[in-house]
Amino acid sequence: MAFGAAVLAAPAIARAQKYPSGRVTIVVPFPAGAATDISARVYAEGLSGLWGQPVVIDNKGGGNGIPAAESVARAKPDGLTIFATSAMTQAVNPAIYDKLAYNPIGDFEAITRMGTSPFVLLVDRNSPIKTAAELTAKLKAEPGKHNYGAGALPARVASELYKMAAGVDAVYVGYKSNPQAIPDVQSGLLTFMMIDTVNAKIAIDRGALKGLLLTDAERYPPLPDLPTAAEAGLPDVLLTTWTGYYAPKGTPREIVQKINADIRAVAAMPAVLARLDSMGVTPKLMSPEEFAAFTRSEKERWGKIIRRANIKVE
């Protein structure tokens, strides 16, 4: 009996040992410079060294990640195509679009969550607004006169959550990516924006914007002076996005598990940890099974917020 089981397992083990047999492409549904792209490049470099094969990034930005997700869903399930994505494609889009060209649960094999990131409420560095309370007061005093920007649906959802919690109104202006909205905050075209902590830290460090609150229950160590939502008087503004890796449905389980294990090995490398830490990114990895369950729960969580905010695609 044991011999028979070993014989049956042999092809699977051999397949995993030979992986990868060629170039691996990591598809990112955002332009270069987005938070998911930045961390994916760090991992791609580490995995390339570990595997002895080129690992390239394919940025398929635009369309709220739908073209990128669809391309991965239709890719050959051999482990040579990996999807480095965020809550946008797997949890947000299903609640916003009546029909999608891909199934965020059924068309993918979950590999691992990579990390999580709350959002930062930001205004121009030179704005007289110094706190979230002051921003809220200004928006209430001048209804309909202010805009906010977002270049990704999760950032838009976070902004709408702030609006609902604060009882204010502001007009949404869309961008192709979150960083593209920053100059318009500086110019005054936008009064505020929400952005992930990675890009928020970059904008704050270079003196472009200043943060008013963090959409988390605990402070963010790279920006220790930034108050949490509760500290800023808005305890209900709690929302965390995340990044994770998926493969096309049907990718052999042993290959999914090998990718997971090798990502863990890369994440443990001191040089990688140092680079991620400099960006304010902390790996928060999961097993494939844990990440599959997490994806399903996040789809429900984000969906509730989106329906409450009545966010529609223009």
C-alpha positions in Angstrom: 0.0 0.0 0.0 2.8 2.4 0.9 4.7 1.5 -2.2 1.6 2.2 -4.4 1.1 5.6 -2.7 4.8 6.4 -3.3 4.4 5.5 -7.0 1.4 7.7 -7.4 3.1 10.6 -5.7 6.3 10.4 -7.8 5.0 12.3 -10.8 3.8 15.1 -8.7 7.1 15.4 -6.8 9.1 15.3 -10.0 6.9 18.1 -11.5 7.5 20.3 -8.5 11.3 19.6 -8.5 11.5 20.6 -12.2 9.6 23.8 -11.6 10.1 26.3 -13.0 11.2 25.0 -16.4 11.5 28.5 -17.9 10.7 32.2 -17.5 8.1 33.1 -15.0 5.9 36.1 -15.6 4.3 38.0 -12.7 1.3 39.9 -14.0 0.6 43.1 -12.0 -2.7 44.9 -12.6 -1.2 48.3 -11.8 1.4 50.6 -13.5 5.0 50.6 -12.5 5.5 52.4 -9.2 2.3 51.2 -7.6 2.7 49.6 -4.2 1.9 46.1 -5.5 4.4 46.6 -8.3 7.2 47.8 -6.0 7.0 44.8 -3.7 6.5 42.3 -6.6 9.8 43.5 -8.1 11.6 42.7 -4.8 10.2 39.2 -4.7 10.8 38.7 -8.5 14.5 39.4 -8.0 14.7 37.0 -5.0 12.8 34.2 -6.8 14.8 34.6 -9.9 18.0 34.0 -7.9 16.4 31.0 -6.1 15.1 29.4 -9.2 17.9 30.2 -11.6 15.3 31.4 -14.1 14.2 34.9 -15.2 11.2 36.3 -13.4 9.7 39.3 -15.2 7.0 41.8 -14.3 4.2 42.4 -16.7 2.4 45.6 -15.8 -1.2 45.4 -17.2 -2.6 48.6 -15.6 -6.0 50.0 -16.3 -9.5 48.8 -16.4 -9.6 48.4 -12.6 -7.4 45.3 -13.0 -10.0 43.4 -15.2 -7.7 42.9 -18.3 -4.9 41.7 -16.1 -7.1 39.3 -14.1 -8.7 37.9 -17.2 -5.3 37.3 -18.9 -4.1 35.3 -15.9 -7.4 33.4 -15.6 -6.9 32.3 -19.3 -3.2 31.5 -19.0 -1.8 28.0 -19.1 -1.9 26.5 -15.6 1.7 25.5 -15.4 3.0 27.9 -12.7 4.8 30.1 -15.2 2.2 32.8 -14.9 1.6 34.3 -11.4 -0.9 37.1 -10.5 0.4 39.7 -8.1 -2.7 41.6 -7.2 -4.7 43.3 -4.4 -8.1 43.4 -2.9 -9.2 45.4 -6.0 -9.5 42.5 -8.4 -10.5 39.7 -6.0 -12.7 41.5 -3.4 -13.8 45.0 -4.8 -14.6 44.4 -8.4 -17.1 41.6 -7.7 -19.2 44.1 -5.7 -19.0 46.9 -8.3 -19.5 45.1 -11.6 -22.6 43.1 -12.4 -20.6 40.9 -14.7 -16.9 40.2 -14.8 -14.9 38.4 -17.4 -13.3 36.4 -14.6 -14.3 34.7 -11.4 -12.2 35.9 -8.5 -12.7 32.7 -6.6 -13.3 30.0 -9.3 -10.6 31.0 -11.8 -7.6 31.1 -9.6 -5.5 29.0 -7.2 -4.6 31.0 -4.1 -0.8 30.9 -3.4 -0.2 33.3 -0.5 -1.1 36.6 0.9 1.9 38.9 0.8 1.1 41.7 3.1 -1.6 44.1 4.3 -1.8 47.9 4.2 -4.2 50.4 5.7 -4.8 53.7 4.0 -3.6 57.2 4.9 -5.9 60.3 4.6 -3.7 63.0 2.9 -3.9 66.7 2.1 -1.3 69.0 0.5 1.8 69.6 2.6 1.2 73.3 2.6 -2.5 73.1 3.4 -3.7 75.0 6.5 -5.6 71.8 7.4 -3.6 70.0 10.2 -6.0 67.3 11.4 -8.8 65.1 10.2 -11.2 67.1 12.3 -10.2 70.3 10.5 -10.7 68.6 7.1 -14.1 67.3 8.2 -15.1 70.8 9.3 -14.1 72.4 6.1 -16.0 69.8 4.0 -19.1 70.3 6.1 -18.8 74.1 5.8 -18.4 74.0 2.0 -20.6 71.1 0.7 -20.2 70.3 -2.9 -17.1 72.4 -3.4 -14.4 69.8 -2.9 -13.0 66.9 -4.8 -11.0 63.8 -3.8 -9.0 61.6 -6.1 -8.3 57.9 -6.3 -6.4 55.8 -8.9 -7.6 52.4 -7.6 -10.9 51.2 -6.4 -9.7 50.2 -2.9 -8.6 53.8 -2.3 -11.9 55.0 -3.5 -13.7 52.7 -1.1 -11.5 54.0 1.7 -12.4 57.6 0.8 -16.1 56.8 0.7 -15.8 55.1 4.1 -14.3 58.3 5.5 -17.1 60.4 3.9 -19.8 58.2 5.5 -18.2 58.1 8.9 -17.5 61.9 8.9 -20.9 62.8 7.4 -19.3 64.9 4.6 -19.5 65.1 0.8 -16.8 65.4 -1.9 -16.8 64.6 -5.6 -14.8 61.6 -6.8 -12.2 62.2 -9.5 -10.6 59.1 -11.1 -7.0 58.5 -12.1 -5.1 55.6 -13.7 -3.0 55.1 -10.5 -2.9 56.6 -7.0 0.4 58.4 -7.5 -1.0 60.3 -10.5 -3.5 62.0 -8.2 -0.8 63.5 -5.9 0.1 66.5 -8.1 -3.5 67.5 -8.2 -3.7 67.4 -4.4 -0.7 69.7 -4.4 -2.2 72.1 -6.9 -5.5 72.3 -5.0 -7.6 70.6 -7.6 -8.2 67.8 -5.1 -8.8 68.6 -1.4 -7.8 65.2 -0.1 -7.0 61.6 -1.1 -6.6 58.2 0.4 -3.6 56.1 -0.5 -1.8 52.9 0.7 0.9 53.3 3.3 3.7 52.5 0.9 3.0 55.4 -1.5 1.8 57.6 1.4 5.2 57.3 3.0 6.9 58.1 -0.2 4.7 61.3 -0.7 5.2 62.4 2.9 8.9 61.8 2.9 9.5 63.9 -0.2 7.4 66.7 1.3 4.5 66.5 -1.2 1.6 65.6 1.2 0.9 65.3 4.9 -1.1 62.6 6.6 -4.1 63.2 8.8 -5.1 59.7 9.9 -4.4 56.0 9.3 -7.3 53.6 8.7 -6.1 51.1 11.2 -6.4 50.4 14.9 -2.7 50.6 15.5 -0.1 53.2 14.5 2.2 52.6 11.5 5.8 52.4 12.7 7.4 54.0 9.6 5.1 57.1 10.2 4.9 57.0 14.0 3.3 60.5 14.3 0.4 59.6 12.2 -2.8 59.1 14.4 -5.0 56.2 14.0 -8.7 56.6 13.0 -9.8 56.3 16.6 -7.2 58.9 17.7 -8.4 61.2 15.0 -12.0 60.9 16.2 -13.2 58.6 13.5 -13.1 55.1 14.9 -15.3 53.6 12.2 -12.8 54.5 9.4 -11.1 51.1 9.6 -10.1 49.5 6.3 -7.0 47.5 5.3 -6.2 46.4 1.8 -3.8 43.6 0.9 -1.7 42.1 -1.8 -1.4 38.4 -2.7 -0.3 36.0 -5.3 -2.5 33.6 -7.4 -2.0 31.2 -10.2 -4.5 30.1 -12.9 -7.1 27.5 -11.9 -5.8 24.0 -12.4 -2.2 24.8 -11.6 -0.9 21.6 -10.0 -1.1 21.7 -6.2 2.5 20.7 -5.7 3.6 23.7 -7.8 1.4 26.1 -5.9 2.9 24.7 -2.7 6.4 25.1 -4.0 5.8 28.7 -5.0 4.4 29.3 -1.5 7.5 27.7 0.1 9.9 29.6 -2.1 8.2 32.9 -1.5 8.6 32.2 2.2 12.3 31.5 1.7 12.7 34.8 -0.2 10.8 36.7 2.4 13.1 35.4 5.1 16.3 36.7 3.3 17.9 39.6 5.4 18.4 41.7 2.2 14.8 41.3 1.1 13.5 42.1 4.6 15.7 45.2 4.7 14.3 46.4 1.4 10.7 45.7 2.3 11.2 47.4 5.7 12.6 50.5 4.0 9.3 50.7 2.1 7.2 50.1 5.2 6.2 46.6 4.1 6.0 43.7 6.5 5.4 40.2 5.0 2.3 38.6 6.3 2.2 35.3 4.4 -0.4 32.5 4.5 -0.7 29.0 3.3 -2.6 28.4 0.1 -5.6 27.1 2.1 -5.5 30.0 4.5 -5.3 32.5 1.6 -8.2 30.9 -0.2 -10.4 31.3 2.9 -9.1 34.8 3.4 -10.0 35.8 -0.2 -13.6 34.6 0.3 -14.0 36.5 3.6 -12.6 39.7 2.1 -14.9 39.5 -0.9 -17.8 39.6 1.6 -16.3 42.3 3.8 -15.5 44.8 1.0 -18.8 44.0 -0.7 -20.8 45.2 2.4 -18.9 48.5 2.4 -19.3 49.1 -1.3 -23.1 48.4 -1.2 -23.5 50.7 1.7 -21.6 53.5 0.0 -23.5 52.7 -3.3 -20.3 52.9 -5.3 -21.0 52.4 -9.0 -18.7 52.2 -12.1 -19.1 55.2 -14.3 
